[in-house]
Amino acid sequence: MAALRDEDQDAGTETDNASAARAHIRALIRSGALDADGRLPTERALCARFDISRRAVRRALDALEAEGLVWRRQGKGTFVGAPPDPGGDLAAMIAPDTDPLSVMEARLALEPELAALAARRATGEDVARMRAMAERASQATDADAAELWDGSLHRMIARLAGNPILRAAFTLVNEVRQQQRWQQERQMARSPALVSQYNEQHGRLIDAIDARDENAARDAMRAHLISLRHNLKRMRGTDGTQ
């Protein structure tokens, strides 16, 4: 009977450790102190870092994976975010025939509705994470970091929308956005003044999602994307200006 009580006590401690491990790993993700590819430290390194058992770390990672915060690849490790989408091959096929303005047309068709659905389904914790991402984007000191956090914010909104068909379409568009041609032209519309404008637009968008106002979230996303499209056209000299 004593042995059984000891086992129960150990099991309870392990559960507590798994919860602590989850909290520690979430804090590590929020800190941004990860490699550029978003890879988490190994399970062994996490155990040593947080002084928690291997079993607790694995349980924590299982929970975080179920939440969509991390994904795993056998032999490669655990990464922040969602796994690469199989649509990547299709994106690579259509990217050569797609310019940034075509991408913007597709984004305008998809992302306002994704924002509206996110307003319906996002939790307070989700909103806090979006604000943290927006803050990272606004404080980025180089274009690459700004694009990384901007993209993370838009991907999270697509995930929170909770519609797998729309998310698959978004993922395809987002894969095209990663092509070098898009990245180069995207930077043309990233002057300090424009970046400040985008940051304000992100703030209004997140406020609308936080207020659970689907129409306001839809309108805020549309206004943001229309502004970006206008700036891309202007920088390319396709709107009658140079």
Contacts in CASP RR format, 6 or more apart in sequence:
PFRMAT RR
TARGET T0000
AUTHOR 0000-0000-0000
METHOD contacts of the structure
MODEL  1
MAALRDEDQDAGTETDNASAARAHIRALIRSGALDADGRLPTERALCARF
DISRRAVRRALDALEAEGLVWRRQGKGTFVGAPPDPGGDLAAMIAPDTDP
LSVMEARLALEPELAALAARRATGEDVARMRAMAERASQATDADAAELWD
GSLHRMIARLAGNPILRAAFTLVNEVRQQQRWQQERQMARSPALVSQYNE
QHGRLIDAIDARDENAARDAMRAHLISLRHNLKRMRGTDGTQ
14 53 0 8 1.000
14 55 0 8 1.000
14 56 0 8 1.000
14 59 0 8 1.000
17 52 0 8 1.000
17 53 0 8 1.000
17 56 0 8 1.000
18 55 0 8 1.000
18 56 0 8 1.000
18 57 0 8 1.000
18 59 0 8 1.000
18 60 0 8 1.000
18 63 0 8 1.000
19 60 0 8 1.000
20 50 0 8 1.000
20 52 0 8 1.000
20 56 0 8 1.000
21 46 0 8 1.000
21 50 0 8 1.000
21 52 0 8 1.000
21 56 0 8 1.000
21 57 0 8 1.000
21 59 0 8 1.000
21 60 0 8 1.000
22 60 0 8 1.000
22 63 0 8 1.000
22 64 0 8 1.000
24 46 0 8 1.000
24 49 0 8 1.000
24 50 0 8 1.000
24 52 0 8 1.000
24 60 0 8 1.000
25 40 0 8 1.000
25 46 0 8 1.000
25 57 0 8 1.000
25 60 0 8 1.000
25 61 0 8 1.000
25 64 0 8 1.000
25 70 0 8 1.000
26 64 0 8 1.000
26 69 0 8 1.000
28 34 0 8 1.000
28 40 0 8 1.000
29 40 0 8 1.000
29 69 0 8 1.000
29 70 0 8 1.000
29 80 0 8 1.000
30 129 0 8 1.000
30 132 0 8 1.000
32 136 0 8 1.000
34 40 0 8 1.000
34 80 0 8 1.000
37 79 0 8 1.000
38 79 0 8 1.000
38 80 0 8 1.000
38 81 0 8 1.000
39 76 0 8 1.000
39 77 0 8 1.000
39 78 0 8 1.000
39 79 0 8 1.000
39 80 0 8 1.000
40 46 0 8 1.000
40 70 0 8 1.000
40 77 0 8 1.000
40 78 0 8 1.000
40 79 0 8 1.000
40 80 0 8 1.000
41 49 0 8 1.000
42 77 0 8 1.000
43 54 0 8 1.000
43 57 0 8 1.000
43 58 0 8 1.000
43 61 0 8 1.000
43 78 0 8 1.000
44 54 0 8 1.000
46 52 0 8 1.000
46 57 0 8 1.000
47 53 0 8 1.000
47 54 0 8 1.000
47 57 0 8 1.000
50 57 0 8 1.000
61 70 0 8 1.000
61 72 0 8 1.000
61 78 0 8 1.000
64 70 0 8 1.000
65 71 0 8 1.000
65 72 0 8 1.000
68 81 0 8 1.000
68 82 0 8 1.000
68 159 0 8 1.000
69 80 0 8 1.000
69 81 0 8 1.000
70 78 0 8 1.000
70 79 0 8 1.000
70 80 0 8 1.000
70 81 0 8 1.000
71 78 0 8 1.000
71 79 0 8 1.000
71 81 0 8 1.000
71 82 0 8 1.000
71 83 0 8 1.000
72 78 0 8 1.000
72 79 0 8 1.000
73 79 0 8 1.000
73 83 0 8 1.000
81 155 0 8 1.000
82 155 0 8 1.000
82 159 0 8 1.000
85 168 0 8 1.000
85 171 0 8 1.000
85 172 0 8 1.000
85 175 0 8 1.000
87 168 0 8 1.000
87 171 0 8 1.000
87 172 0 8 1.000
87 175 0 8 1.000
88 172 0 8 1.000
88 175 0 8 1.000
90 172 0 8 1.000
90 175 0 8 1.000
91 172 0 8 1.000
91 175 0 8 1.000
91 176 0 8 1.000
91 178 0 8 1.000
91 179 0 8 1.000
92 175 0 8 1.000
94 176 0 8 1.000
95 175 0 8 1.000
95 176 0 8 1.000
95 179 0 8 1.000
95 181 0 8 1.000
98 176 0 8 1.000
98 179 0 8 1.000
99 181 0 8 1.000
99 185 0 8 1.000
100 181 0 8 1.000
100 182 0 8 1.000
100 185 0 8 1.000
100 186 0 8 1.000
100 232 0 8 1.000
101 229 0 8 1.000
101 232 0 8 1.000
101 233 0 8 1.000
101 236 0 8 1.000
101 238 0 8 1.000
103 173 0 8 1.000
103 176 0 8 1.000
103 177 0 8 1.000
103 182 0 8 1.000
104 225 0 8 1.000
104 228 0 8 1.000
104 229 0 8 1.000
104 232 0 8 1.000
106 169 0 8 1.000
106 173 0 8 1.000
107 173 0 8 1.000
107 225 0 8 1.000
108 222 0 8 1.000
108 225 0 8 1.000
108 226 0 8 1.000
108 229 0 8 1.000
110 166 0 8 1.000
110 169 0 8 1.000
110 170 0 8 1.000
110 173 0 8 1.000
111 154 0 8 1.000
111 157 0 8 1.000
111 158 0 8 1.000
111 170 0 8 1.000
111 221 0 8 1.000
111 225 0 8 1.000
112 218 0 8 1.000
112 219 0 8 1.000
112 221 0 8 1.000
112 222 0 8 1.000
112 225 0 8 1.000
113 161 0 8 1.000
113 166 0 8 1.000
113 218 0 8 1.000
114 157 0 8 1.000
114 158 0 8 1.000
114 161 0 8 1.000
114 163 0 8 1.000
114 166 0 8 1.000
114 167 0 8 1.000
114 170 0 8 1.000
114 221 0 8 1.000
115 157 0 8 1.000
115 161 0 8 1.000
115 205 0 8 1.000
115 208 0 8 1.000
115 209 0 8 1.000
115 217 0 8 1.000
115 218 0 8 1.000
115 220 0 8 1.000
115 221 0 8 1.000
116 214 0 8 1.000
116 215 0 8 1.000
116 217 0 8 1.000
116 218 0 8 1.000
116 221 0 8 1.000
117 160 0 8 1.000
117 161 0 8 1.000
117 162 0 8 1.000
117 163 0 8 1.000
117 166 0 8 1.000
117 214 0 8 1.000
118 126 0 8 1.000
118 157 0 8 1.000
118 158 0 8 1.000
118 160 0 8 1.000
118 161 0 8 1.000
118 209 0 8 1.000
118 217 0 8 1.000
119 208 0 8 1.000
119 209 0 8 1.000
119 211 0 8 1.000
119 212 0 8 1.000
119 213 0 8 1.000
119 214 0 8 1.000
119 216 0 8 1.000
119 217 0 8 1.000
119 218 0 8 1.000
120 212 0 8 1.000
120 214 0 8 1.000
121 160 0 8 1.000
121 161 0 8 1.000
121 162 0 8 1.000
122 130 0 8 1.000
122 160 0 8 1.000
122 209 0 8 1.000
122 210 0 8 1.000
124 210 0 8 1.000
126 156 0 8 1.000
126 160 0 8 1.000
127 206 0 8 1.000
127 209 0 8 1.000
127 210 0 8 1.000
129 156 0 8 1.000
130 153 0 8 1.000
130 156 0 8 1.000
130 157 0 8 1.000
130 206 0 8 1.000
130 209 0 8 1.000
131 203 0 8 1.000
131 206 0 8 1.000
133 149 0 8 1.000
133 152 0 8 1.000
133 153 0 8 1.000
133 156 0 8 1.000
134 149 0 8 1.000
134 153 0 8 1.000
134 199 0 8 1.000
134 202 0 8 1.000
134 203 0 8 1.000
134 206 0 8 1.000
136 145 0 8 1.000
136 149 0 8 1.000
136 152 0 8 1.000
137 146 0 8 1.000
137 149 0 8 1.000
137 150 0 8 1.000
137 153 0 8 1.000
137 198 0 8 1.000
137 199 0 8 1.000
137 202 0 8 1.000
138 195 0 8 1.000
138 199 0 8 1.000
138 202 0 8 1.000
140 146 0 8 1.000
140 148 0 8 1.000
140 149 0 8 1.000
143 187 0 8 1.000
143 190 0 8 1.000
146 190 0 8 1.000
146 195 0 8 1.000
147 183 0 8 1.000
147 186 0 8 1.000
150 198 0 8 1.000
150 202 0 8 1.000
151 174 0 8 1.000
153 202 0 8 1.000
154 174 0 8 1.000
155 170 0 8 1.000
155 174 0 8 1.000
157 209 0 8 1.000
157 221 0 8 1.000
158 166 0 8 1.000
158 167 0 8 1.000
158 170 0 8 1.000
158 171 0 8 1.000
158 174 0 8 1.000
159 167 0 8 1.000
161 167 0 8 1.000
176 182 0 8 1.000
177 183 0 8 1.000
177 186 0 8 1.000
185 232 0 8 1.000
185 235 0 8 1.000
185 236 0 8 1.000
186 232 0 8 1.000
188 232 0 8 1.000
188 235 0 8 1.000
188 236 0 8 1.000
189 228 0 8 1.000
189 231 0 8 1.000
189 232 0 8 1.000
189 234 0 8 1.000
189 235 0 8 1.000
194 231 0 8 1.000
197 227 0 8 1.000
198 224 0 8 1.000
198 227 0 8 1.000
198 228 0 8 1.000
201 220 0 8 1.000
201 223 0 8 1.000
201 224 0 8 1.000
201 227 0 8 1.000
202 224 0 8 1.000
204 220 0 8 1.000
204 223 0 8 1.000
205 217 0 8 1.000
205 220 0 8 1.000
205 221 0 8 1.000
205 224 0 8 1.000
207 220 0 8 1.000
208 216 0 8 1.000
208 217 0 8 1.000
208 219 0 8 1.000
208 220 0 8 1.000
209 217 0 8 1.000
230 239 0 8 1.000
233 239 0 8 1.000
234 241 0 8 1.000
END
